[in-house]
Amino acid sequence: MLYYNILVTAILFVLMLICFWNLWILRPRKYPRAANNELPFVSVLVPARNEEHNIENILASLLNQDYPHYEVIVLNDSSEDATGSIISRLKQRHPELVVLQGKSLPKGWTGKCYACDQLYRAARGEFILFTDADTIHRSNSLRDSVAIVMNRKADMVTLFPAMTMKSFAEKLIMPLLWFTVMLLLPFYFVDKKGFVKFSIGIGPFMLFRRTAYEVIGGHSAVKSAIVEDVWLARKIKEHGMQLVVADGREILSVRMYRSLKEIWNGFSKNIFAGFEFSSFALFSVNIMYFLLFFLPFLLFFIQLSCGLSFNFLLILLLAQVLILYACRAAISARFRLGIISTILHPLGALSVPVIAVNSWRWIAGGKGARWKGRTYLPDGEEK
């Protein structure tokens, strides 16, 4: 037990260094803005399926950009709620808004990938921005993100948005997304060409040079992918192009899920797919997740409850707990994620492997994961 905890403490210390290194790499930066006549034409593309709760907010924010040359195209992907009528009403007030009606989903495509492919084919921009319908953009969104592309010579820019969380389940679980990425993905290698495995795409905001998007084959190259954002980022690096990840909290916000049920269903759709449907990879990583991010708290409180004397083992367990809380506090402070998830870290950390196992159970078992009226099957297709 002692040697095991020495190893765990050492691993957590290294992960803490990665976390703080990542936070430094992602520090907010100001980039020079180009003159209006030097700015490229941007196509802003919004796939929307059953998004009645936010579609008006996102489109209003996109139609109010401080940017001279752009278009906004929204695709209603066979929505079963009021999304279509809300878009039609907005179109009457904003004739410049381009509205597409989604076509029937072909075999071999996931719904979002096919929606994005249709949007791309209607786009005229030199730059193409794919943004999710659950986001809200500040008026500086296009100007500042294009400045990142131009100053860092990027072929693809993806941003960490500000996260809006209202329900208890959101405040408990959603910050674990940022925690997991900050500790397990060294961002030093993300910005470097090559290092394909060190890639990340953040679906709410993915801005491409059109030429780069076409070189990698666009969404048709990842047409069956459920976590298409990550695979598109990998395609950029596979082709030797420049991927840039940046802090986008002052550019846009997102509310990914609105309840425990949505979190459960949404992550159950994504997690197993993120491991390329490998049961071995999923269980290996989730055992590690449990051992590193939850078990130290359990062992620490067991030691305390047993009334054992202050010894080296207790010191190691305390160090593990403090390292995890230090990382959580730093990430929460940087990304304004609130304090609830930090304080209740053990409960949140335990929820991640539980949802991951459910993702495996649904998809590997052949049942598929349900999301927005579609079933995601083990081969990545939908029905």
Beta strands, then each sheet from edge to edge (+ up, - down):
strand 1: 42-48
strand 2: 70-76
strand 3: 98-101
strand 4: 127-131
strand 5: 135-137
strand 6: 156-163
strand 7: 205-209
strand 8: 243-254
strand 9: 369-371
strand 10: 374-376
sheet 1: 3+ 2+ 1+ 4+ 7- 6+ 8+ 5-
sheet 2: 9+ 10-
end
